[in-house]
């Protein structure tokens, strides 16, 4: 397996920042965006359930509709691709069965051989539902996808800006998610930084590693 150097990884992560001003004239090439979508699909999730839906917005008219519900932040309309991450609410046995069927298909094994695995998953979901933490648990999963996406983008030289500053219920209405099993949780604008974005050269502020990492 080909690997990247530690220098390449850290250079990309130091280069990355939450872009405030995108260059609206620069678009992410199709090949690059396809790789980023693949990175989203490859994101790990608890028991592999993938409780999410990724909505990619490139249409200027749709971006313009969404912008007021994101407090008019310019990243929504100026970025190349605006990504909305929606989580599956009240995850149930129908979703589990889809997952089991997919495992059977990809790995070429009988569905029946996965009965114990299915029972374990549904048991976990039932307990989480009884404790009223099911949606919270699944919502937390979406941030794994966000982090994976942003890191992959940085490695490919694509700028990003994660955004929680929006009105989820209004986004759901605009994207026709209202009444479905999915709800918008977090967004990420992607594209290329404008040359006049001062934050591109602002030093990162992080606590010293010793304050954050403990070795035992």
HUFEN-V221901 format. One record per residue. N is the residue number from 0. RES is the residue in one letter. SS is DSSP state (a for helix, b for strand, c for the rest). PSI is psi in whole degrees, -180 to 180 (999 if undefined). Layout:
N,RES,SS,PSI
N,RES,SS,PSI
This chain:
0,X,c,131
1,X,c,140
2,X,c,162
3,X,c,162
4,X,c,158
5,X,a,-34
6,X,a,-42
7,X,a,-44
8,X,a,-51
9,X,a,-32
10,X,a,-44
11,X,a,-41
12,X,a,-32
13,X,a,-31
14,X,a,-34
15,X,c,143
16,X,c,168
17,X,b,101
18,X,c,133
19,X,c,-31
20,X,c,114
21,X,b,154
22,X,c,108
23,X,c,-13
24,X,c,-12
25,X,c,128
26,X,c,145
27,X,c,127
28,X,c,149
29,X,a,-43
30,X,a,-41
31,X,a,-44
32,X,a,-37
33,X,a,-41
34,X,a,-37
35,X,a,-36
36,X,a,-39
37,X,a,-37
38,X,a,-39
39,X,a,-45
40,X,a,-34
41,X,c,-1
42,X,c,133
43,X,c,154
44,X,c,161
45,X,a,124
46,X,a,19
47,X,a,19
48,X,c,-22
49,X,c,63
50,X,c,54
51,X,b,168
52,X,b,135
53,X,b,123
54,X,b,120
55,X,b,122
56,X,b,119
57,X,c,-15
58,X,c,121
59,X,a,-36
60,X,a,-40
61,X,a,-39
62,X,a,-43
63,X,a,-34
64,X,a,-37
65,X,a,-30
66,X,a,-46
67,X,a,-31
68,X,a,1
69,X,a,34
70,X,c,33
71,X,c,28
72,X,c,131
73,X,c,-21
74,X,a,-31
75,X,a,-43
76,X,a,-24
77,X,a,-16
78,X,c,167
79,X,c,-51
80,X,b,128
81,X,b,118
82,X,b,125
83,X,b,130
84,X,b,119
85,X,b,143
86,X,b,149
87,X,b,121
88,X,c,151
89,X,c,55
90,X,c,127
91,X,c,-170
92,X,a,-25
93,X,a,-41
94,X,a,-41
95,X,a,-44
96,X,a,-36
97,X,a,-41
98,X,a,-45
99,X,a,-42
100,X,a,-38
101,X,a,-41
102,X,a,-46
103,X,a,-44
104,X,a,-49
105,X,a,-40
106,X,a,-4
107,X,c,41
108,X,c,154
109,X,c,143
110,X,a,-37
111,X,a,-30
112,X,a,-11
113,X,a,14
114,X,a,-44
115,X,a,-40
116,X,a,-42
117,X,a,-43
118,X,a,-37
119,X,a,-45
120,X,a,-50
121,X,a,-33
122,X,a,-43
123,X,a,-42
124,X,a,-42
125,X,a,-42
126,X,a,-43
127,X,a,-39
128,X,a,-43
129,X,a,-33
130,X,c,5
131,X,c,40
132,X,c,12
133,X,a,-51
134,X,a,-36
135,X,a,-44
136,X,a,-48
137,X,a,-35
138,X,a,-39
139,X,a,-31
140,X,a,-33
141,X,a,-27
142,X,a,-20
143,X,a,-44
144,X,a,-40
145,X,a,-49
146,X,a,-41
147,X,a,-43
148,X,a,-46
149,X,a,-39
150,X,a,-44
151,X,a,-42
152,X,a,-44
153,X,a,-40
154,X,a,-25
155,X,c,5
156,X,c,24
157,X,c,133
158,X,b,152
159,X,b,164
160,X,b,106
161,X,b,144
162,X,b,120
163,X,c,-6
164,X,c,73
165,X,c,169
166,X,c,101
167,X,a,-41
168,X,a,-37
169,X,a,-39
170,X,a,-43
171,X,a,-40
172,X,a,-48
173,X,a,-39
174,X,c,3
175,X,c,40
176,X,c,-18
177,X,c,129
178,X,c,-5
179,X,c,-176
180,X,c,1
181,X,b,150
182,X,b,139
183,X,b,137
184,X,b,-48
185,X,b,156
186,X,b,165
187,X,b,117
188,X,b,141
189,X,b,142
190,X,b,-136
191,X,c,135
192,X,b,144
193,X,c,150
194,X,c,-22
195,X,c,12
196,X,c,105
197,X,a,-24
198,X,a,-13
199,X,a,-29
200,X,a,6
201,X,c,127
202,X,c,142
203,X,c,143
204,X,c,113
205,X,c,148
206,X,c,154
207,X,c,148
208,X,a,-37
209,X,a,-25
210,X,a,-13
211,X,a,-26
212,X,c,128
213,X,c,133
214,X,c,130
215,X,c,999
